[in-house]
Amino acid sequence: MSPGSGGGDVPLSVEDFSLLRDAFGARMGLSLSSSTKPALERRLRERLAVVNVETFAAYYQFLSFDPGADEEWEALYDLLTTSETYLFREDYQLRAFQDEVLPLLADQAKTRRRLTVWSAGCSTGEEVYTIAMLIHESSLFSGWDVRVFGSDISKRCIGVARRGVYGPSSFRTTPKEKRRAYFIERPDGSHVVERIRAMCHFGQMNLLERDKARLIGRVDAVFCRNVLIYFDPHARRSTIDLFHERLYPGGVLLLGHSESLLNVSTAFELLHLKEDLVYRKPRTFPGVL
């Protein structure tokens, strides 16, 4: 086999699939069932050629022990994660956040006059800018130190998010008046206006790396929508524990519509809103007045 030609027709064996699945679970928290084996084999075959190995077993050894493995993991973060997102996604939850959660947070944080919201798994940044727009429109935080932080495991996604330039697919549910108010149209796409960009900050982060996540500091709210559904049970519990640690007492966690903390954590209380259910870190602990 010539250099760089990669795995050819060498199949992904059950044993090699198990090794790679466990490696992806340990590093990324991904839950991969046996039904994903054919798709994983197709996706990974080109990576064998890139790192110049001939078998999936050798690829696993490369990921585990080669000095250049970190760069290859970066490629896998893009290859194996879902980055589907758009502005003003799940509008019912966003209305609940703007109309009910933000007033609650404004009251809780009024003495420090600082608001921090974390979008965990922000993909290409549309959710972060959407949150910033809602905070701006609320008029509850004039003169406050407001920061919306977006993190994602993909370096490529974070690069797109920092640029803040979007094409038509990102606006599929965006009201026209909001697009006119918050974007400047240029030949290369729609640019987020500076007053919103100034509120937003981005960084690459693996949610399983708790020490790095602590650099964010304490936050008032966490958006983690449609991320936990891809995690294995251990990664799900670890991530929820991280959110609980980072949230101020009384802080709010917003998950995707198909996600819940059932059988994951009892550390949060359920907060019933008019259009949504969200989770709140208790303001006091049991037995503490």
C-alpha positions in Angstrom: 0.0 0.0 0.0 1.4 3.4 -1.0 2.0 6.1 1.6 -1.1 8.0 2.4 -3.4 5.6 0.7 -5.0 4.5 4.1 -7.2 1.7 5.0 -8.5 0.6 1.5 -11.1 -2.1 2.0 -9.9 -3.3 5.4 -13.2 -3.6 7.4 -13.9 -2.2 10.9 -14.0 -5.3 13.0 -16.3 -5.6 16.0 -13.2 -5.6 18.3 -11.8 -2.4 16.7 -15.2 -0.7 16.8 -15.4 -1.4 20.5 -12.0 0.0 21.1 -12.7 3.2 19.2 -16.2 3.6 20.7 -14.7 3.4 24.2 -12.0 5.9 23.2 -14.5 8.3 21.8 -16.6 7.9 25.0 -13.7 8.5 27.3 -12.4 11.6 25.4 -15.7 13.1 24.1 -18.5 11.5 26.2 -20.1 10.2 23.0 -22.5 7.3 23.2 -22.2 5.1 20.1 -24.4 2.1 19.7 -23.6 -0.9 17.5 -26.0 0.4 14.9 -23.6 3.3 14.2 -20.7 1.0 13.2 -21.3 1.2 9.4 -21.5 5.0 9.4 -18.5 5.3 11.7 -16.5 3.1 9.4 -17.3 5.3 6.4 -16.4 8.5 8.3 -13.1 7.1 9.7 -11.8 5.5 6.6 -10.5 8.7 5.1 -8.8 9.5 8.4 -6.7 6.3 8.0 -5.3 7.8 4.8 -4.6 11.1 6.5 -2.5 9.6 9.3 -1.1 7.0 6.9 -2.1 3.8 8.7 -3.6 0.7 7.0 -6.0 -0.7 9.6 -8.5 0.6 12.1 -6.5 -1.2 14.8 -3.5 0.9 13.9 -5.6 4.0 13.9 -6.7 3.2 17.4 -3.0 2.8 18.4 -2.3 6.2 16.7 -5.0 8.0 18.7 -3.8 6.4 21.9 -0.1 6.8 21.7 1.2 8.9 18.8 2.7 12.3 19.6 0.6 13.8 16.8 -2.7 12.4 18.1 -3.9 15.7 19.5 -4.2 17.2 16.0 -6.1 14.1 14.8 -8.5 14.4 17.8 -9.2 18.0 16.7 -10.3 16.6 13.3 -12.5 14.0 15.0 -14.2 16.6 17.0 -15.5 18.0 13.8 -16.2 14.7 12.2 -18.1 13.1 15.0 -20.2 16.0 16.4 -23.4 17.6 15.1 -23.2 21.3 14.4 -26.8 21.9 13.2 -28.1 25.2 14.6 -29.7 28.5 13.7 -30.7 31.8 15.1 -33.8 31.9 17.4 -34.1 28.1 17.6 -36.9 26.8 19.8 -38.7 30.1 20.1 -41.0 29.0 22.9 -38.1 28.5 25.2 -36.5 31.7 24.2 -39.7 33.6 25.0 -39.7 31.9 28.4 -36.1 32.9 28.9 -36.8 36.5 28.0 -40.1 37.0 29.7 -39.7 35.0 32.9 -36.1 33.8 33.4 -34.3 37.2 32.8 -36.5 39.1 35.3 -35.8 36.4 37.8 -32.0 36.6 37.2 -32.0 40.4 37.2 -33.6 40.4 40.7 -31.1 37.8 42.0 -28.1 39.5 40.6 -29.1 43.2 41.3 -26.4 43.7 44.0 -23.5 42.6 41.9 -24.9 44.0 38.6 -23.2 41.4 36.6 -24.9 38.8 34.4 -23.2 35.8 32.8 -24.9 33.3 30.6 -23.1 30.2 29.2 -24.0 28.4 26.0 -22.4 25.0 26.4 -22.1 23.3 23.0 -22.7 26.5 21.1 -21.7 25.1 17.7 -21.2 28.0 15.3 -22.5 30.6 17.7 -26.0 31.4 16.6 -27.4 30.6 20.0 -24.9 32.9 21.8 -25.8 35.9 19.6 -29.5 35.1 20.0 -29.2 35.1 23.8 -27.3 38.4 23.7 -30.1 39.9 21.5 -32.7 38.8 24.0 -30.8 40.3 27.0 -30.3 43.5 25.1 -34.0 43.8 24.2 -35.1 43.1 27.8 -33.7 46.5 29.0 -33.2 44.9 32.4 -29.4 45.2 32.5 -28.5 48.7 31.4 -25.2 49.6 32.9 -24.5 46.0 34.0 -21.5 43.9 33.1 -23.1 41.4 30.8 -21.3 38.5 29.2 -22.6 35.6 27.1 -20.0 32.9 26.8 -20.1 30.2 24.1 -18.1 27.0 24.2 -17.8 24.1 21.9 -15.4 21.2 21.5 -14.9 22.0 17.8 -12.2 24.6 17.0 -13.7 25.1 13.6 -17.1 25.9 15.0 -15.6 28.4 17.5 -13.8 30.1 14.6 -17.1 30.6 12.8 -18.7 31.8 15.9 -16.1 34.4 16.6 -16.4 35.7 13.1 -20.1 36.3 13.5 -21.0 36.2 9.8 -23.9 34.0 8.7 -25.7 32.8 5.6 -29.3 32.2 4.7 -29.6 28.8 6.6 -29.0 30.5 9.9 -32.0 32.8 9.5 -34.7 30.2 8.8 -36.8 31.3 11.8 -35.5 34.8 12.4 -38.1 37.5 12.3 -37.3 40.1 9.6 -37.2 43.0 12.0 -34.6 41.3 14.2 -32.4 40.6 11.2 -32.6 44.3 10.2 -31.9 45.4 13.7 -28.9 43.1 14.5 -27.1 42.3 11.3 -25.3 44.3 8.6 -25.6 42.8 5.1 -22.3 42.5 3.2 -21.2 40.5 0.2 -19.8 37.7 2.3 -22.9 37.4 4.5 -24.8 38.9 7.4 -22.6 40.4 10.1 -23.7 40.6 13.7 -23.7 44.2 14.8 -20.9 45.4 17.1 -23.2 46.2 20.2 -24.2 42.5 20.3 -20.7 41.1 19.4 -19.3 43.0 22.3 -21.4 41.0 24.7 -20.3 37.7 23.3 -17.1 35.6 24.0 -16.1 32.2 22.7 -13.7 29.5 23.6 -13.0 25.9 22.6 -13.9 23.6 25.5 -14.4 19.9 26.1 -17.2 19.6 28.7 -15.4 16.6 30.2 -12.4 18.8 31.1 -13.7 20.2 34.3 -10.6 22.2 35.2 -10.8 24.2 31.9 -14.5 24.8 32.4 -13.8 26.4 35.8 -12.1 29.2 33.9 -15.5 30.5 33.0 -16.2 31.4 36.6 -19.7 31.5 38.1 -22.7 31.9 35.8 -26.4 32.9 36.1 -27.8 30.6 33.4 -26.6 27.7 31.3 -28.0 26.8 27.9 -27.1 23.2 26.9 -29.6 22.3 24.3 -29.4 19.1 22.2 -26.0 18.1 23.5 -26.7 15.6 26.3 -28.6 13.4 23.9 -25.3 12.4 22.3 -23.5 11.6 25.6 -23.2 8.4 27.5 -24.6 8.2 31.1 -21.3 8.9 32.8 -20.6 12.0 30.6 -24.1 13.2 31.1 -23.9 13.1 34.9 -20.4 14.7 34.8 -21.6 17.5 32.7 -24.7 18.2 34.8 -22.5 18.2 37.9 -20.3 20.7 36.2 -23.2 23.0 35.5 -24.4 22.7 39.1 -21.0 23.7 40.3 -20.7 26.7 38.0 -24.2 28.1 38.5 -24.9 30.7 41.2 -27.6 29.6 43.7 -30.9 30.3 42.0 -29.2 29.9 38.6 -31.1 28.3 35.7 -30.3 25.4 33.4 -32.1 25.2 30.0 -32.0 21.9 28.1 -33.3 20.9 24.8 -37.0 19.9 24.4 -36.2 16.2 24.4 -33.8 16.2 27.3 -34.4 16.0 31.0 -32.5 15.3 34.3 -34.6 12.2 35.0 -32.3 9.5 36.3 -29.3 11.9 35.9 -29.4 14.3 38.8 -31.6 15.3 41.8 -29.5 18.4 42.6 -31.8 20.8 40.6 -35.4 21.8 41.3 -37.9 22.0 38.5 -39.1 25.5 37.6 -42.5 25.7 35.9 -42.8 28.6 33.5 -45.8 29.5 31.3 -44.3 27.9 28.1 -41.5 25.8 29.4 -39.9 23.7 32.2 -36.4 24.6 33.2 -34.1 23.5 36.0 -32.9 25.8 38.9 -30.1 25.3 41.3 -31.7 25.7 44.7 -31.0 29.0 46.5 -30.5 27.2 49.8 -29.4 23.6 50.5 -31.6 21.1 52.4 -31.2 21.7 56.1 -29.5 25.1 55.6 -31.5 28.3 56.4 
